[in-house]
């Protein structure tokens, strides 16, 4: 009988981690080590899942968690919305740099076969056309609000490339755009634009008003979390190069004001929109060209955006996460 592959999913109680865990729970041929820190583990109806607690900023915990792993899907991170990015930018630097640095070294020392890291698209300059991976330059001046998190991501991307070059661990870096869907953050203090808007709309009284931070004219490339999970599986199965750096997004941007209109439409409520020009916002527009990952792994998004919005609204209504 063939040995099972051990897959470690860090941050398994978080938004992306929880959706990735759902793909591997109950799957034949793999054993899943689901990692949590402060947010408690939850029941998973699958015999192949084991929960393990640890602090990924502590080297001993990292090595205990990764020992014997074949694949590591690194979903753990300190994240939040525009309010924290503007008012408390330091929270996105230290812990994220420390935990990933320790994990990359441990993967090398423990002979982990494949490590997948979620970067993001915040290092790119605003653009009216979809950006390719090579459109980022280290000489670019990042938006001031993105400086700490953006350069932390770039550092970690380079460390993935470095360790891939040592020949023991295949590295995948996903520069994903804004992700949304079930299990996202929906509280107004920590959520991103999409999650915050869903909560505002779903808790608003009929005939009420929804405030949009900023002008609403800035545009975002938004990707449904099921498409991101498809992408992870495609990379782990199909990437042939030792190091892969890929854009992952819907491939086109939509204005924030139009996203709000679509969420209101999917809710079935009669609500008006008011712009709050004084609220924290990051006035940049971006979309990603995902041709490289499609060529390398065959992945491209398949979920219609309007359908994804409707699915998210239904999930919120059934689970009411706030």
NORURVEN-V637877 format. One record per helix or strand. SS is the DSSP state (alpha for helix, beta for strand). FROM is the first residue (numbers start at 0). LEN is the number of residues. If there is no record, write none. Layout:
# NORURVEN-V637877
SS&FROM&LEN / SS&FROM&LEN
This chain:
# NORURVEN-V637877
beta&4&6 / alpha&14&10 / beta&29&7 / beta&48&5 / alpha&58&8 / beta&70&4 / alpha&81&6 / alpha&88&4 / alpha&93&16 / beta&113&5 / beta&130&1 / alpha&132&3 / alpha&143&22 / beta&169&7 / beta&177&3 / alpha&192&11 / beta&208&5 / beta&218&2 / beta&221&3 / alpha&224&14 / beta&242&6 / beta&253&2 / alpha&255&12 / beta&271&5 / beta&287&1 / alpha&290&7 / alpha&304&15
